[in-house]
Amino acid sequence: MIKTVRKVVFPAAGLGTRFLPATKAQPKEMLPLVDKPIIQYGVEEAVASGVRNIILVTGRGKNAIEDHFDVNVELESFLEARGKREQLDEVRKISSMINVAYVRQGEPLGLGHAVLVTQELVGDEPFAVILADDVIDANPPAIKQMVDVFERVGGPVLAVERVPREEISKYGVIAPVVGENLGDGIYRVHDLVEKPPMRQAPSDLAIIGRYILTPDIFPALAAIKSDRTGEIQLTNGLRELLKSRRIYACEVKGVRHDTGNKIGYLKAVVYFAMKRPDLAEPFAAYLASLGLSVPAGKH
C-alpha cells in the first residue's frame, strides 16, 4: 500500500546573492510578491494540496522566515484593538494553517545536502520538496498534480517543464524512456543530467522546483560524492536511486515564475498584481501611462 504524502521540505538556506544588497539582511525567500513573501506562495500551495506538515531547512540569517510563520501576539492584539479584522484574519492564517519544524543546514552545500539533513524529520515515508523560488500558479496546485501521479505510479515524481534549448543548460534535464505511454505529460525517467551543454541535452524536459520523493533517496544521497564545487546535487542522488527503482516525471500544468532571478521576479510581481481585483485596473492604467519603450541598443 502506498503511503500518503504528509510532509513537504522547503530548502531555504541559500545566500540569495543574486539579489544583493536587498538580501544582505533578509532572506530572499521573504522578498514580497505584491503583499506576500515568496515562500508563502509555496506553503499555501502545499496546504491547498492537503500537505500541512512543513519542514524548513534554514541557515544563518534566516530568522525572518521562522518569525513569519510564528504567532505574533503583539501584532494580532494591535490589529484586533483597531478593528482591522481582515488583516488580523490574514496574519492569523499564516501561523495556523501549518505544522512547522526547522532544521539548520549549517553550510549551503547543495540541494541534495539540504534534503539529506531532513532525514530524521521526514522518517520512513514519502515526502514533497518545494523550491520556493519557483512560484507556480496552477489549479489544481502543482504538488497536488504530482501527488496524484505518485499515487498512480508508486514511485518518485519530478516536475518537468519544456524549456527553450538555449536555456536548457541552466537546469537538470531528464532523458525519458522512449515509446512508453503513461498518459498525457507523464514519463518514466531513463536518465538525468545536471546542467548539460545545449547540444548534449537528452531532451527539452527540464526539472523544475517540485519533487515527490521516497525515503530511499536518503541512502542514495549519502552514497554519492560531492561535485567539483563541493556540493551534493539532488540530481546526482536521483541518478543513484535510478539504479534500484523507477523514477517518473510529470509536466505540471500551470504558470511558473522563476523568482530566483531579477527578471523572473519582476515578471511574477506584475503577474500576481494583475490577478488581484483590487489592483489590476489601476496598476494596468499606471503601466500604460508610462509609455515605456526599450532604449536603442538595449534589445
Disulfide bonds with the S-S distance in Angstrom:
none
